[in-house]
């Protein structure tokens, strides 16, 4: 493993420390105390997964697979069962992110407060670092100061931004954003959108209008709707994800604030419930703390 890779893994491991203490710390305690693999062992393991916010569906799937493999492999040792659990968790979460195609438009969706604007700024810096030309578009014209916050990130990342006055038609902002992106040869246009889930119909209408504008004016672009979720909200975040899935076709998920929760099992829950890949995870405040999601590295850092 390269020094850079080690550094990234160390940050991931540190960011997941609360979840590790809640999940694998308790699994390790259970393994140490287990005399034999019996119903009590399985029930306690199930409780640990649920308390880590893995969700009922993901937990049921993991437990069913674990029981099956333990039986078929005639496993008697709890340590070996722990290794099987680890392998199953990797398999459950491993939906590969589709390859990136350029030019691309990312429609960033998510309720207010999940860290959407900050995530957009970090993505702009990340893609810029690999030589891509980025442009931001302030499509959230509803929330006061949303465009101002995005402007700060645009200045920090030294990328152009397209914005209109507060209260403007979001589709009109996107229209101008697309025109500018094409004119300036941008590889990636990142569009901030409003997070008004309490008024789903308005949100749906807005997103549909934006998408129609992009499809009409920029047919060559690969358009992805990316949902930003706050990991600390746990199962409530999953409820948000279901609601947004009704509103738009979610192509990927970015899970923020994993460093602030003991319930990082939400990544498993999302995978099981939504069948959508997690693209990135946020494990801290720094730009380097937004990392591409790898199921194998995620589980390794937990264990």
Secondary structure as UniProt FT lines:
FT   HELIX           3..15
FT   HELIX           17..22
FT   HELIX           24..33
FT   HELIX           39..51
FT   TURN            52..53
FT   HELIX           56..72
FT   TURN            73..74
FT   HELIX           78..93
FT   STRAND          104..109
FT   TURN            112..113
FT   HELIX           116..129
FT   TURN            130..131
FT   STRAND          134..138
FT   TURN            144..145
FT   HELIX           146..157
FT   STRAND          160..162
FT   TURN            166..167
FT   HELIX           170..184
FT   STRAND          188..192
FT   HELIX           197..199
FT   HELIX           200..217
FT   TURN            219..220
FT   STRAND          222..230
FT   HELIX           231..233
FT   HELIX           235..247
FT   STRAND          250..256
FT   HELIX           258..260
FT   TURN            264..265
FT   HELIX           266..274
FT   STRAND          278..282
FT   HELIX           287..289
FT   STRAND          290..292
FT   HELIX           295..302
//
